Amino acid sequence: MLLIILKNLIFNVIILKVISYTLNCKVKFKYILLGSVIGSYRIFIKYIFDIAMLIVTFKSFRSIISYLTILGLYKGINSIPLVLLLYIINTRKKLYYNVIIKYNKKYIIVKGYLDTGNTLQYNNIPIVLINKKYIEINKFFYVPYKTIDNIGLLKVIKPDYIILDGRIVKKVLLGIIENDVDMLLNPNIMEGI
């Protein structure tokens, strides 16, 4: 019985480390260990302790789904390294992209971050947000926007096109922002990438 609990403890530590890496979430090892100890007793009360383990460690619903996915794969394949590799490959999405913008007969190269919270659109055209330091603004127009805590007007330009991972996107607008980020990509332009 002690050997089974120890095996579960080690397995839980590995899974929690993979989940913290996948979620880009820094978690102190003591919380991973505490969560693993709680999860090791799942023999007695199966999934209740698994969920408690994740709540103690991550305080996130997404981590619960991730853990249950890995657990399901593990029981089906019974190979921890293969399961972890498959999980990382299938769930870790690329977040940064090299973007080339053609605007005003110039090409601008920017590193864009995929921001799933950026759902801005104007006339069904996705708006990508770009730092004003990259763009010489000649012709622009304003688009109304609404966020959780703000309503306002966003200065917008229409580029000739952008190139995102080798794909030309013409149906896009650039919203000019003053921010620490270079570019926030809109997930609506990511189809096919």
WOCOR-V343642 format. One record per backbone hydrogen bond with DSSP energy under -0.5 kcal/mol. CO is the residue of the C=O (numbers start at 0). NH is the residue of the N-H. Records with the same first field share a line. If there is no record, write none. Layout:
CO = NH  NH
This chain:
0 = 4
1 = 5
2 = 6
3 = 7
4 = 8
5 = 9
6 = 10
7 = 11
8 = 12
9 = 13
10 = 14
11 = 15
12 = 16
13 = 17
14 = 18
15 = 19
16 = 20
17 = 21
18 = 22
19 = 24
20 = 23
23 = 25
24 = 26
27 = 30  31
28 = 32
29 = 33
30 = 34
31 = 35
32 = 36
33 = 37
34 = 38
35 = 39
36 = 40
37 = 40
38 = 41
40 = 43  44
44 = 48
45 = 49
46 = 50
47 = 51
48 = 52
49 = 53
50 = 54
51 = 55
52 = 56
53 = 57  58
59 = 63
60 = 64
61 = 65
62 = 66
63 = 67
64 = 68
65 = 69
66 = 70
67 = 71
68 = 72
69 = 73
70 = 74
71 = 75
72 = 76  77
73 = 77
78 = 82
79 = 83
80 = 84
81 = 85
82 = 86
83 = 87
84 = 88
85 = 89
86 = 90
87 = 91
90 = 92
94 = 113
96 = 98  111
97 = 164
98 = 109
99 = 162
100 = 102  107
101 = 159  160
102 = 105
105 = 102
107 = 100  109
109 = 98  111
110 = 182
111 = 96
112 = 114  184
113 = 115
114 = 117  186
116 = 118
117 = 186
119 = 126
121 = 124
123 = 125
124 = 121
125 = 127  172
127 = 174
128 = 183
129 = 176
130 = 133
131 = 134
134 = 136
135 = 137
140 = 155
142 = 153
144 = 151
149 = 146
151 = 144
153 = 142
154 = 175
155 = 140
156 = 158  173
160 = 101
161 = 163  168
162 = 99  164
163 = 166
166 = 163
167 = 169
168 = 161
169 = 171
172 = 127  174
173 = 156
174 = 129
176 = 131  178
181 = 130
182 = 112  184
183 = 128
184 = 114
185 = 188
186 = 189
189 = 192
